[in-house]
Amino acid sequence: MWIDGAEWAAELDGDDELPPETPVRVMRVTGAVRLQVRSLTAN
């Protein structure tokens, strides 16, 4: 995942699979280096 020109490792919050370029919301940062994300369309 790229944010402001920096690459971040990310994992999905849940079991969904998302196609590339799907807009996501960052739910939390874990271990200061990994993002947990969820689709913007998820409940």
PDB file with one MODEL, atoms N, CA, C and O in Angstrom:
MODEL        1
ATOM      1  N   MET A   1       0.848  -1.154   0.000  1.00  0.00           N
ATOM      2  CA  MET A   1       0.000   0.000   0.000  1.00  0.00           C
ATOM      3  C   MET A   1       0.900   1.224   0.000  1.00  0.00           C
ATOM      4  O   MET A   1       1.894   1.272   0.724  1.00  0.00           O
ATOM      5  N   TRP A   2       0.549   2.217  -0.815  1.00  0.00           N
ATOM      6  CA  TRP A   2       1.314   3.465  -0.901  1.00  0.00           C
ATOM      7  C   TRP A   2       0.514   4.611  -0.300  1.00  0.00           C
ATOM      8  O   TRP A   2      -0.650   4.814  -0.647  1.00  0.00           O
ATOM      9  N   ILE A   3       1.143   5.364   0.607  1.00  0.00           N
ATOM     10  CA  ILE A   3       0.531   6.538   1.207  1.00  0.00           C
ATOM     11  C   ILE A   3       1.559   7.668   1.150  1.00  0.00           C
ATOM     12  O   ILE A   3       2.659   7.544   1.688  1.00  0.00           O
ATOM     13  N   ASP A   4       1.197   8.755   0.502  1.00  0.00           N
ATOM     14  CA  ASP A   4       2.081   9.920   0.380  1.00  0.00           C
ATOM     15  C   ASP A   4       3.487   9.540  -0.071  1.00  0.00           C
ATOM     16  O   ASP A   4       4.474  10.058   0.452  1.00  0.00           O
ATOM     17  N   GLY A   5       3.577   8.629  -1.048  1.00  0.00           N
ATOM     18  CA  GLY A   5       4.858   8.255  -1.627  1.00  0.00           C
ATOM     19  C   GLY A   5       5.651   7.231  -0.840  1.00  0.00           C
ATOM     20  O   GLY A   5       6.746   6.856  -1.259  1.00  0.00           O
ATOM     21  N   ALA A   6       5.130   6.766   0.292  1.00  0.00           N
ATOM     22  CA  ALA A   6       5.819   5.766   1.105  1.00  0.00           C
ATOM     23  C   ALA A   6       5.054   4.448   1.046  1.00  0.00           C
ATOM     24  O   ALA A   6       3.824   4.426   1.099  1.00  0.00           O
ATOM     25  N   GLU A   7       5.796   3.357   0.934  1.00  0.00           N
ATOM     26  CA  GLU A   7       5.160   2.040   0.892  1.00  0.00           C
ATOM     27  C   GLU A   7       5.000   1.497   2.310  1.00  0.00           C
ATOM     28  O   GLU A   7       5.936   1.524   3.109  1.00  0.00           O
ATOM     29  N   TRP A   8       3.792   1.000   2.607  1.00  0.00           N
ATOM     30  CA  TRP A   8       3.470   0.417   3.906  1.00  0.00           C
ATOM     31  C   TRP A   8       2.975  -1.007   3.715  1.00  0.00           C
ATOM     32  O   TRP A   8       2.269  -1.299   2.749  1.00  0.00           O
ATOM     33  N   ALA A   9       3.343  -1.896   4.634  1.00  0.00           N
ATOM     34  CA  ALA A   9       2.747  -3.228   4.670  1.00  0.00           C
ATOM     35  C   ALA A   9       1.340  -3.073   5.229  1.00  0.00           C
ATOM     36  O   ALA A   9       1.114  -2.260   6.125  1.00  0.00           O
ATOM     37  N   ALA A  10       0.391  -3.848   4.704  1.00  0.00           N
ATOM     38  CA  ALA A  10      -0.991  -3.727   5.164  1.00  0.00           C
ATOM     39  C   ALA A  10      -1.648  -5.091   5.221  1.00  0.00           C
ATOM     40  O   ALA A  10      -1.286  -5.999   4.471  1.00  0.00           O
ATOM     41  N   GLU A  11      -2.609  -5.230   6.109  1.00  0.00           N
ATOM     42  CA  GLU A  11      -3.425  -6.442   6.190  1.00  0.00           C
ATOM     43  C   GLU A  11      -4.880  -6.025   6.294  1.00  0.00           C
ATOM     44  O   GLU A  11      -5.204  -4.972   6.844  1.00  0.00           O
ATOM     45  N   LEU A  12      -5.747  -6.863   5.759  1.00  0.00           N
ATOM     46  CA  LEU A  12      -7.177  -6.565   5.797  1.00  0.00           C
ATOM     47  C   LEU A  12      -7.767  -6.862   7.160  1.00  0.00           C
ATOM     48  O   LEU A  12      -7.418  -7.856   7.797  1.00  0.00           O
ATOM     49  N   ASP A  13      -8.649  -6.009   7.597  1.00  0.00           N
ATOM     50  CA  ASP A  13      -9.420  -6.212   8.823  1.00  0.00           C
ATOM     51  C   ASP A  13     -10.643  -7.031   8.431  1.00  0.00           C
ATOM     52  O   ASP A  13     -11.654  -6.471   8.008  1.00  0.00           O
ATOM     53  N   GLY A  14     -10.560  -8.338   8.565  1.00  0.00           N
ATOM     54  CA  GLY A  14     -11.634  -9.233   8.142  1.00  0.00           C
ATOM     55  C   GLY A  14     -11.121 -10.208   7.098  1.00  0.00           C
ATOM     56  O   GLY A  14      -9.929 -10.233   6.794  1.00  0.00           O
ATOM     57  N   ASP A  15     -12.018 -11.007   6.554  1.00  0.00           N
ATOM     58  CA  ASP A  15     -11.629 -12.067   5.628  1.00  0.00           C
ATOM     59  C   ASP A  15     -11.867 -11.716   4.166  1.00  0.00           C
ATOM     60  O   ASP A  15     -11.661 -12.555   3.289  1.00  0.00           O
ATOM     61  N   ASP A  16     -12.298 -10.488   3.890  1.00  0.00           N
ATOM     62  CA  ASP A  16     -12.584 -10.106   2.513  1.00  0.00           C
ATOM     63  C   ASP A  16     -11.312 -10.036   1.683  1.00  0.00           C
ATOM     64  O   ASP A  16     -10.220  -9.819   2.210  1.00  0.00           O
ATOM     65  N   GLU A  17     -11.469 -10.225   0.373  1.00  0.00           N
ATOM     66  CA  GLU A  17     -10.397  -9.975  -0.570  1.00  0.00           C
ATOM     67  C   GLU A  17     -10.805  -8.771  -1.387  1.00  0.00           C
ATOM     68  O   GLU A  17     -11.961  -8.660  -1.796  1.00  0.00           O
ATOM     69  N   LEU A  18      -9.875  -7.869  -1.628  1.00  0.00           N
ATOM     70  CA  LEU A  18     -10.185  -6.659  -2.365  1.00  0.00           C
ATOM     71  C   LEU A  18      -9.385  -6.612  -3.658  1.00  0.00           C
ATOM     72  O   LEU A  18      -8.218  -7.004  -3.678  1.00  0.00           O
ATOM     73  N   PRO A  19      -9.998  -6.136  -4.739  1.00  0.00           N
ATOM     74  CA  PRO A  19      -9.254  -5.965  -5.980  1.00  0.00           C
ATOM     75  C   PRO A  19      -8.234  -4.821  -5.828  1.00  0.00           C
ATOM     76  O   PRO A  19      -8.414  -3.940  -4.987  1.00  0.00           O
ATOM     77  N   PRO A  20      -7.178  -4.836  -6.630  1.00  0.00           N
ATOM     78  CA  PRO A  20      -6.208  -3.740  -6.586  1.00  0.00           C
ATOM     79  C   PRO A  20      -6.894  -2.388  -6.792  1.00  0.00           C
ATOM     80  O   PRO A  20      -7.900  -2.291  -7.495  1.00  0.00           O
ATOM     81  N   GLU A  21      -6.350  -1.372  -6.185  1.00  0.00           N
ATOM     82  CA  GLU A  21      -6.821   0.009  -6.305  1.00  0.00           C
ATOM     83  C   GLU A  21      -8.142   0.283  -5.583  1.00  0.00           C
ATOM     84  O   GLU A  21      -8.728   1.348  -5.775  1.00  0.00           O
ATOM     85  N   THR A  22      -8.626  -0.653  -4.757  1.00  0.00           N
ATOM     86  CA  THR A  22      -9.841  -0.426  -3.978  1.00  0.00           C
ATOM     87  C   THR A  22      -9.547   0.589  -2.874  1.00  0.00           C
ATOM     88  O   THR A  22      -8.585   0.409  -2.128  1.00  0.00           O
ATOM     89  N   PRO A  23     -10.347   1.649  -2.749  1.00  0.00           N
ATOM     90  CA  PRO A  23     -10.133   2.604  -1.651  1.00  0.00           C
ATOM     91  C   PRO A  23     -10.355   1.920  -0.301  1.00  0.00           C
ATOM     92  O   PRO A  23     -11.307   1.158  -0.131  1.00  0.00           O
ATOM     93  N   VAL A  24      -9.477   2.196   0.644  1.00  0.00           N
ATOM     94  CA  VAL A  24      -9.582   1.587   1.972  1.00  0.00           C
ATOM     95  C   VAL A  24      -9.464   2.655   3.049  1.00  0.00           C
ATOM     96  O   VAL A  24      -8.991   3.765   2.806  1.00  0.00           O
ATOM     97  N   ARG A  25      -9.904   2.291   4.231  1.00  0.00           N
ATOM     98  CA  ARG A  25      -9.754   3.128   5.427  1.00  0.00           C
ATOM     99  C   ARG A  25      -8.740   2.442   6.335  1.00  0.00           C
ATOM    100  O   ARG A  25      -8.834   1.238   6.574  1.00  0.00           O
ATOM    101  N   VAL A  26      -7.771   3.202   6.841  1.00  0.00           N
ATOM    102  CA  VAL A  26      -6.810   2.662   7.797  1.00  0.00           C
ATOM    103  C   VAL A  26      -7.496   2.589   9.150  1.00  0.00           C
ATOM    104  O   VAL A  26      -7.960   3.600   9.678  1.00  0.00           O
ATOM    105  N   MET A  27      -7.556   1.396   9.701  1.00  0.00           N
ATOM    106  CA  MET A  27      -8.228   1.190  10.985  1.00  0.00           C
ATOM    107  C   MET A  27      -7.263   1.369  12.166  1.00  0.00           C
ATOM    108  O   MET A  27      -7.635   1.909  13.207  1.00  0.00           O
ATOM    109  N   ARG A  28      -6.028   0.911  11.988  1.00  0.00           N
ATOM    110  CA  ARG A  28      -5.022   1.059  13.049  1.00  0.00           C
ATOM    111  C   ARG A  28      -3.643   0.783  12.474  1.00  0.00           C
ATOM    112  O   ARG A  28      -3.507   0.207  11.395  1.00  0.00           O
ATOM    113  N   VAL A  29      -2.626   1.202  13.209  1.00  0.00           N
ATOM    114  CA  VAL A  29      -1.234   0.892  12.893  1.00  0.00           C
ATOM    115  C   VAL A  29      -0.775  -0.110  13.935  1.00  0.00           C
ATOM    116  O   VAL A  29      -0.936   0.121  15.133  1.00  0.00           O
ATOM    117  N   THR A  30      -0.199  -1.232  13.484  1.00  0.00           N
ATOM    118  CA  THR A  30       0.284  -2.241  14.427  1.00  0.00           C
ATOM    119  C   THR A  30       1.798  -2.346  14.305  1.00  0.00           C
ATOM    120  O   THR A  30       2.343  -2.371  13.201  1.00  0.00           O
ATOM    121  N   GLY A  31       2.456  -2.406  15.430  1.00  0.00           N
ATOM    122  CA  GLY A  31       3.904  -2.540  15.439  1.00  0.00           C
ATOM    123  C   GLY A  31       4.634  -1.370  14.793  1.00  0.00           C
ATOM    124  O   GLY A  31       5.808  -1.500  14.446  1.00  0.00           O
ATOM    125  N   ALA A  32       3.974  -0.241  14.624  1.00  0.00           N
ATOM    126  CA  ALA A  32       4.537   0.980  14.041  1.00  0.00           C
ATOM    127  C   ALA A  32       4.939   0.844  12.577  1.00  0.00           C
ATOM    128  O   ALA A  32       5.466   1.792  11.996  1.00  0.00           O
ATOM    129  N   VAL A  33       4.699  -0.323  11.967  1.00  0.00           N
ATOM    130  CA  VAL A  33       5.122  -0.500  10.574  1.00  0.00           C
ATOM    131  C   VAL A  33       4.073  -1.176   9.698  1.00  0.00           C
ATOM    132  O   VAL A  33       4.297  -1.331   8.497  1.00  0.00           O
ATOM    133  N   ARG A  34       2.953  -1.577  10.250  1.00  0.00           N
ATOM    134  CA  ARG A  34       1.936  -2.309   9.487  1.00  0.00           C
ATOM    135  C   ARG A  34       0.576  -1.662   9.703  1.00  0.00           C
ATOM    136  O   ARG A  34       0.204  -1.317  10.825  1.00  0.00           O
ATOM    137  N   LEU A  35      -0.160  -1.503   8.602  1.00  0.00           N
ATOM    138  CA  LEU A  35      -1.486  -0.909   8.665  1.00  0.00           C
ATOM    139  C   LEU A  35      -2.551  -1.990   8.606  1.00  0.00           C
ATOM    140  O   LEU A  35      -2.418  -2.952   7.850  1.00  0.00           O
ATOM    141  N   GLN A  36      -3.586  -1.843   9.383  1.00  0.00           N
ATOM    142  CA  GLN A  36      -4.757  -2.713   9.260  1.00  0.00           C
ATOM    143  C   GLN A  36      -5.815  -1.870   8.559  1.00  0.00           C
ATOM    144  O   GLN A  36      -6.167  -0.783   9.017  1.00  0.00           O
ATOM    145  N   VAL A  37      -6.320  -2.394   7.429  1.00  0.00           N
ATOM    146  CA  VAL A  37      -7.221  -1.608   6.593  1.00  0.00           C
ATOM    147  C   VAL A  37      -8.537  -2.333   6.356  1.00  0.00           C
ATOM    148  O   VAL A  37      -8.636  -3.550   6.511  1.00  0.00           O
ATOM    149  N   ARG A  38      -9.546  -1.554   5.975  1.00  0.00           N
ATOM    150  CA  ARG A  38     -10.879  -2.081   5.656  1.00  0.00           C
ATOM    151  C   ARG A  38     -11.396  -1.312   4.449  1.00  0.00           C
ATOM    152  O   ARG A  38     -11.123  -0.121   4.300  1.00  0.00           O
ATOM    153  N   SER A  39     -12.136  -1.990   3.596  1.00  0.00           N
ATOM    154  CA  SER A  39     -12.743  -1.343   2.446  1.00  0.00           C
ATOM    155  C   SER A  39     -13.625  -0.192   2.900  1.00  0.00           C
ATOM    156  O   SER A  39     -14.285  -0.291   3.935  1.00  0.00           O
ATOM    157  N   LEU A  40     -13.648   0.892   2.147  1.00  0.00           N
ATOM    158  CA  LEU A  40     -14.523   2.008   2.486  1.00  0.00           C
ATOM    159  C   LEU A  40     -15.988   1.627   2.401  1.00  0.00           C
ATOM    160  O   LEU A  40     -16.827   2.286   3.016  1.00  0.00           O
ATOM    161  N   THR A  41     -16.321   0.580   1.656  1.00  0.00           N
ATOM    162  CA  THR A  41     -17.712   0.153   1.521  1.00  0.00           C
ATOM    163  C   THR A  41     -18.114  -0.872   2.563  1.00  0.00           C
ATOM    164  O   THR A  41     -19.281  -1.263   2.607  1.00  0.00           O
ATOM    165  N   ALA A  42     -17.177  -1.331   3.420  1.00  0.00           N
ATOM    166  CA  ALA A  42     -17.490  -2.313   4.472  1.00  0.00           C
ATOM    167  C   ALA A  42     -18.298  -1.649   5.574  1.00  0.00           C
ATOM    168  O   ALA A  42     -18.158  -0.451   5.824  1.00  0.00           O
ATOM    169  N   ASN A  43     -19.151  -2.436   6.237  1.00  0.00           N
ATOM    170  CA  ASN A  43     -19.976  -1.903   7.336  1.00  0.00           C
ATOM    171  C   ASN A  43     -19.155  -1.612   8.544  1.00  0.00           C
ATOM    172  O   ASN A  43     -19.688  -1.159   9.558  1.00  0.00           O
TER     173      ASN A  43
ENDMDL
END
